[in-house]
Amino acid sequence: MSNIDEFLKDMGDLNPEAMYPTDMKEAIIGYVERFGMEPQILLDREKCIQCLIKDGMPEEDAEEFFEFNTIGSFMGELGTPCFATLIKHEPELKEFPKKKKESKK
């Protein structure tokens, strides 16, 4: 059983009504919680669009389809998934301390 399949099994225990677009299973990155609400499946927006492109859709069409048909889908208050737009962090370059030259005596 894959990590995603295990996650979905566990998610079924947390919120049996939680749903996700089955053709975007590989875009699942976790779940979100909020006070007073059941946990919802969380998908990476960019990975969702990449799933559509991988299935043969041009990038512009994939973005439009995602906005209208995926984000625009309401699957009920307990089942509608959430989509994350992730911040791309630049790696920090750290300077290592320079070695002191040993003096020859």
C-alpha positions as a printed Julia matrix, in Angstrom:
105×3 Matrix{Float64}:
   0.0    0.0     0.0
   1.43   3.41   -0.97
   1.77   6.34    1.45
  -1.11   8.1    -0.32
  -3.34   5.02   -0.03
  -2.51   4.72    3.68
  -3.2    8.43    4.11
  -6.58   8.13    2.36
  -7.5    5.15    4.54
  -6.64   7.16    7.68
  -8.44  10.18    6.27
 -11.54   8.03    5.86
 -11.48   7.52    9.63
 -11.07  11.26   10.29
 -13.69  12.41    7.78
 -15.52   9.69    5.83
 -17.07  12.36    3.58
 -13.74  13.89    2.49
 -13.34  13.84   -1.3
 -10.7   14.66   -3.89
 -10.45  14.61   -7.71
  -9.41  10.99   -8.32
  -7.32  11.92  -11.37
  -5.23  14.19   -9.13
  -4.41  11.69   -6.41
  -0.67  12.34   -6.78
  -1.25  16.03   -5.93
  -2.43  15.21   -2.38
  -0.05  16.75    0.15
  -1.95  16.26    3.41
  -5.01  17.6     5.13
  -6.13  20.83    6.76
  -7.96  21.38    9.99
  -9.96  24.3    11.27
 -11.9   24.81   14.45
 -15.45  23.51   14.17
 -14.86  21.74   10.86
 -13.95  18.24    9.79
 -10.45  17.74    8.32
 -10.32  18.24    4.55
  -7.92  16.75    2.0
  -5.29  19.24    0.83
  -3.89  19.21   -2.7
  -1.02  21.2    -4.22
  -2.5   23.53   -6.86
   0.57  23.35   -9.11
   0.68  19.54   -8.94
  -3.02  19.42   -9.89
  -2.34  21.47  -13.01
   0.64  19.24  -13.82
  -1.66  16.19  -13.61
  -3.91  17.77  -16.26
  -0.93  18.62  -18.48
   0.39  15.07  -18.09
  -3.01  13.83  -19.31
  -2.49  15.82  -22.53
  -4.05  19.2   -21.81
  -2.13  22.35  -22.9
  -0.92  24.42  -19.93
  -3.29  27.35  -20.48
  -6.28  25.02  -20.84
  -5.18  23.06  -17.77
  -5.09  26.23  -15.65
  -8.51  27.33  -16.89
  -9.99  23.84  -16.38
  -8.53  23.69  -12.88
  -9.92  27.1   -11.91
 -13.41  26.46  -13.27
 -13.97  22.71  -12.89
 -11.79  21.74   -9.96
 -11.72  24.69   -7.58
 -15.24  25.52   -8.76
 -16.59  22.1    -7.75
 -18.56  22.0    -4.52
 -18.68  18.51   -3.04
 -20.62  19.37    0.08
 -19.52  21.1     3.27
 -17.84  18.02    4.64
 -16.3   16.73    1.43
 -14.94  19.61   -0.65
 -11.13  19.48   -0.75
  -8.76  22.42   -0.3
  -6.02  23.56   -2.66
  -2.73  25.13   -1.59
  -0.59  27.57   -3.5
   2.84  26.96   -2.03
   5.48  29.61   -1.52
   8.7   28.89   -3.31
  11.54  29.53   -0.91
  14.96  30.4    -2.2
  17.61  28.27   -0.58
  19.77  30.21    1.81
  23.41  30.13    0.94
  25.46  29.93    4.06
  29.04  30.96    4.16
  31.27  28.55    5.91
  33.93  29.96    8.22
  37.26  30.23    6.48
  39.95  27.98    7.77
  42.82  29.77    9.39
  46.08  29.12    7.69
  48.47  27.42    9.94
  51.7   29.26   10.24
  54.87  27.31    9.61
  57.41  27.57   12.34
